[in-house]
Amino acid sequence: MVNKIDWNQAGRIIEPGRYRLALGWLTVTADDVAIWQRDPAASFTLVEVSSLFDGLDGAEYHLGTFELSGPQSSTPCSVSGGVAS
């Protein structure tokens, strides 16, 4: 099962950073925020990452590939150098 998250589920994050969510810690980059600013309905794949603190304070995640809402989203997109491809 692939876990995805959208802007609402992430708490409408507007700045890059590390955020505590129910699922664990989520690191959001400036590129991720820019995608949500362009398309608030875009959804990202959650990617679990290893951490020195695994098991101590919840899982660690970052955002992976994303899908835009609307007709332009028939193919999943990913960030490459800050530009959606």
CYANA upper distance limits for C-alpha pairs under 8 A (distance plus 0.5 A):
  2 VAL  CA     45 THR  CA      7.46
  2 VAL  CA     46 LEU  CA      8.25
  3 ASN  CA     45 THR  CA      6.41
  3 ASN  CA     46 LEU  CA      6.16
  4 LYS  CA     43 SER  CA      6.69
  4 LYS  CA     44 PHE  CA      5.81
  4 LYS  CA     45 THR  CA      4.90
  4 LYS  CA     46 LEU  CA      6.02
  5 ILE  CA      9 GLN  CA      6.46
  5 ILE  CA     10 ALA  CA      7.16
  5 ILE  CA     43 SER  CA      5.88
  5 ILE  CA     44 PHE  CA      5.83
  5 ILE  CA     45 THR  CA      6.99
  5 ILE  CA     46 LEU  CA      7.22
  6 ASP  CA     10 ALA  CA      6.75
  6 ASP  CA     40 PRO  CA      8.19
  6 ASP  CA     41 ALA  CA      6.90
  6 ASP  CA     42 ALA  CA      6.52
  6 ASP  CA     43 SER  CA      4.83
  6 ASP  CA     44 PHE  CA      6.80
  7 TRP  CA     11 GLY  CA      6.90
  7 TRP  CA     12 ARG  CA      5.51
  7 TRP  CA     13 ILE  CA      7.41
  7 TRP  CA     36 TRP  CA      7.05
  7 TRP  CA     40 PRO  CA      6.48
  7 TRP  CA     41 ALA  CA      7.15
  7 TRP  CA     42 ALA  CA      7.73
  7 TRP  CA     43 SER  CA      7.74
  8 ASN  CA     12 ARG  CA      5.66
 10 ALA  CA     21 LEU  CA      7.84
 13 ILE  CA     33 VAL  CA      7.73
 14 ILE  CA     33 VAL  CA      6.65
 15 GLU  CA     28 VAL  CA      8.34
 15 GLU  CA     29 THR  CA      8.48
 15 GLU  CA     30 ALA  CA      7.48
 15 GLU  CA     33 VAL  CA      7.01
 16 PRO  CA     27 THR  CA      8.07
 16 PRO  CA     28 VAL  CA      5.52
 16 PRO  CA     29 THR  CA      5.22
 16 PRO  CA     30 ALA  CA      5.59
 16 PRO  CA     32 ASP  CA      8.32
 16 PRO  CA     33 VAL  CA      7.11
 17 GLY  CA     27 THR  CA      6.17
 17 GLY  CA     28 VAL  CA      5.82
 17 GLY  CA     29 THR  CA      7.06
 18 ARG  CA     25 TRP  CA      7.10
 18 ARG  CA     26 LEU  CA      6.04
 18 ARG  CA     27 THR  CA      4.78
 18 ARG  CA     28 VAL  CA      6.79
 19 TYR  CA     25 TRP  CA      6.06
 19 TYR  CA     26 LEU  CA      5.62
 19 TYR  CA     27 THR  CA      6.80
 19 TYR  CA     28 VAL  CA      8.32
 20 ARG  CA     24 GLY  CA      6.43
 20 ARG  CA     25 TRP  CA      5.15
 20 ARG  CA     26 LEU  CA      6.88
 21 LEU  CA     25 TRP  CA      6.43
 21 LEU  CA     26 LEU  CA      7.42
 23 LEU  CA     58 GLY  CA      7.88
 23 LEU  CA     59 ALA  CA      7.53
 24 GLY  CA     57 ASP  CA      8.00
 24 GLY  CA     58 GLY  CA      5.18
 24 GLY  CA     59 ALA  CA      5.17
 24 GLY  CA     60 GLU  CA      6.40
 24 GLY  CA     61 TYR  CA      7.81
 25 TRP  CA     58 GLY  CA      7.24
 25 TRP  CA     59 ALA  CA      6.57
 25 TRP  CA     60 GLU  CA      5.27
 25 TRP  CA     61 TYR  CA      6.48
 26 LEU  CA     60 GLU  CA      6.58
 26 LEU  CA     61 TYR  CA      5.28
 26 LEU  CA     62 HIS  CA      6.02
 26 LEU  CA     63 LEU  CA      8.33
 27 THR  CA     60 GLU  CA      8.26
 27 THR  CA     61 TYR  CA      6.77
 27 THR  CA     62 HIS  CA      5.46
 27 THR  CA     63 LEU  CA      7.87
 28 VAL  CA     32 ASP  CA      6.57
 28 VAL  CA     33 VAL  CA      7.60
 28 VAL  CA     62 HIS  CA      6.90
 28 VAL  CA     63 LEU  CA      7.27
 29 THR  CA     33 VAL  CA      6.97
 30 ALA  CA     34 ALA  CA      6.67
 31 ASP  CA     35 ILE  CA      6.87
 31 ASP  CA     79 VAL  CA      8.05
 31 ASP  CA     82 GLY  CA      6.03
 32 ASP  CA     36 TRP  CA      7.02
 32 ASP  CA     63 LEU  CA      7.83
 33 VAL  CA     37 GLN  CA      6.62
 34 ALA  CA     38 ARG  CA      6.73
 35 ILE  CA     39 ASP  CA      6.52
 35 ILE  CA     40 PRO  CA      8.15
 35 ILE  CA     42 ALA  CA      7.90
 36 TRP  CA     40 PRO  CA      5.01
 36 TRP  CA     41 ALA  CA      7.70
 36 TRP  CA     42 ALA  CA      6.80
 39 ASP  CA     68 LEU  CA      7.06
 39 ASP  CA     69 SER  CA      7.49
 41 ALA  CA     68 LEU  CA      7.42
 41 ALA  CA     69 SER  CA      6.23
 42 ALA  CA     66 PHE  CA      7.18
 42 ALA  CA     67 GLU  CA      6.01
 42 ALA  CA     68 LEU  CA      4.91
 42 ALA  CA     69 SER  CA      5.99
 43 SER  CA     66 PHE  CA      5.97
 43 SER  CA     67 GLU  CA      5.94
 43 SER  CA     68 LEU  CA      7.27
 44 PHE  CA     63 LEU  CA      6.31
 44 PHE  CA     64 GLY  CA      6.48
 44 PHE  CA     65 THR  CA      6.21
 44 PHE  CA     66 PHE  CA      4.68
 44 PHE  CA     67 GLU  CA      7.05
 45 THR  CA     63 LEU  CA      6.38
 45 THR  CA     64 GLY  CA      5.51
 45 THR  CA     65 THR  CA      6.05
 45 THR  CA     66 PHE  CA      6.69
 46 LEU  CA     61 TYR  CA      6.71
 46 LEU  CA     62 HIS  CA      6.57
 46 LEU  CA     63 LEU  CA      5.58
 46 LEU  CA     64 GLY  CA      6.47
 47 VAL  CA     61 TYR  CA      5.81
 47 VAL  CA     62 HIS  CA      5.85
 47 VAL  CA     63 LEU  CA      6.42
 47 VAL  CA     64 GLY  CA      6.40
 48 GLU  CA     59 ALA  CA      7.57
 48 GLU  CA     60 GLU  CA      6.24
 48 GLU  CA     61 TYR  CA      4.90
 48 GLU  CA     62 HIS  CA      7.13
 49 VAL  CA     59 ALA  CA      8.28
 49 VAL  CA     60 GLU  CA      6.04
 49 VAL  CA     61 TYR  CA      6.11
 49 VAL  CA     62 HIS  CA      7.74
 50 SER  CA     54 ASP  CA      7.14
 50 SER  CA     60 GLU  CA      7.31
 51 SER  CA     60 GLU  CA      7.29
 53 PHE  CA     57 ASP  CA      7.21
 54 ASP  CA     58 GLY  CA      7.28
 54 ASP  CA     59 ALA  CA      6.87
 54 ASP  CA     60 GLU  CA      8.16
 55 GLY  CA     59 ALA  CA      7.34
 64 GLY  CA     78 SER  CA      7.73
 65 THR  CA     76 PRO  CA      7.38
 65 THR  CA     77 CYS  CA      6.40
 65 THR  CA     78 SER  CA      5.04
 65 THR  CA     79 VAL  CA      7.56
 66 PHE  CA     76 PRO  CA      6.44
 66 PHE  CA     77 CYS  CA      5.79
 66 PHE  CA     78 SER  CA      6.31
 67 GLU  CA     73 SER  CA      6.12
 67 GLU  CA     75 THR  CA      7.74
 67 GLU  CA     76 PRO  CA      5.33
 67 GLU  CA     77 CYS  CA      6.19
 68 LEU  CA     72 GLN  CA      7.26
 68 LEU  CA     73 SER  CA      5.24
 68 LEU  CA     76 PRO  CA      8.12
 68 LEU  CA     77 CYS  CA      8.09
 69 SER  CA     73 SER  CA      6.14
 73 SER  CA     77 CYS  CA      8.23
 77 CYS  CA     84 ALA  CA      6.87
 77 CYS  CA     85 SER  CA      6.34
 78 SER  CA     84 ALA  CA      6.38
 78 SER  CA     85 SER  CA      6.59
 79 VAL  CA     83 VAL  CA      6.18
 79 VAL  CA     84 ALA  CA      5.47
 79 VAL  CA     85 SER  CA      7.10
 80 SER  CA     84 ALA  CA      6.94
 80 SER  CA     85 SER  CA      7.37
